[in-house]
Amino acid sequence: MSTQVPLVQMRNIHKRFGGVHAVKGVSIDLMPGEVVGVLGHNGAGKTVLMKALSGAIPCDQGDILINGERVEIRHPRDARGHGIETIYQTLALSDNLDAPANLFLGREIMTPYGTLDDGAMENEARQVIHRLNPNFTNIKDPVRNMSGGQRQSVAIARAIYFNARILIMDEPTAALGPQETAMVAELIKQLKSEGIGIFLISHDLHDVFDLADRVSVIKNGKLVGTCRTSDVTKDEVLAMIILGKMPEPSSAA
């Protein structure tokens, strides 16, 4: 692990909105096949930090490195060009369309005659969705009729089909029941096995400890610290979120 180059390195990131210093010199990284939970209260700065990586909000200061090389991310197109995709809590799916239409929305496959190649899109969609979730067969149903776990499958499939290597997942299990939460957990494990790195924004400590290899806690725009989930307890991470202090070395051992 130590010889690997991080997929992402965000160094000394700052972002201001007028007089509000939302992110203050935060540094965070992500390795291939790793899940890093990004935690903090509402307004702590975690979402702004991730939006800087996704290109939704350009940062004011600091460096972003992808695979060890410094890059400029000023727009979501820049992020996608570097293999970064965001899966928002809302999933940004069109409820009236089926899975293939959602997967290729805005990037449709066309025939040589300039018409939509529905067969090719369905075939490609089945392949990528089956890779993630072999039990998901009703891909031609409108998305509105799908379960929450299936909808997550479609959103993730859309990201990885277009070669995402870095995913930002915003509250991926919010409002899901236990069975669907377990389905999303399996999706994340599959992505990890393929070397995809995931930043997981969540308020659910149980989810984070189940899914994340490390946690980075942000409070009042500053990084409190980053810990391996195997080295800390949920209570210690909660204290980091509330008090803004790292656990004592003796208690984290």
Secondary structure, DSSP 8 states (H G I E B T S, - for coil): -TTS--SEEEEEEEEEETTEEEEEEEEEEE-TT-EEEEE--TTSSHHHHHHHHHTSS--SEEEEEETTEEE---SHHHHHHTTEEEE-TTTT--TTS-HHHHHTTTS--B-TTSSB-HHHHHHHHHHHHHHH-TT---TTS-GGGS-HHHHHHHHHHHHHHTT-SEEEEESTTTT--HHHHHHHHHHHHHHHHTT-EEEEE-S-HHHHHHH-SEEEEEETTEEEEEEEGGGS-HHHHHHHHHH-----HHHH-
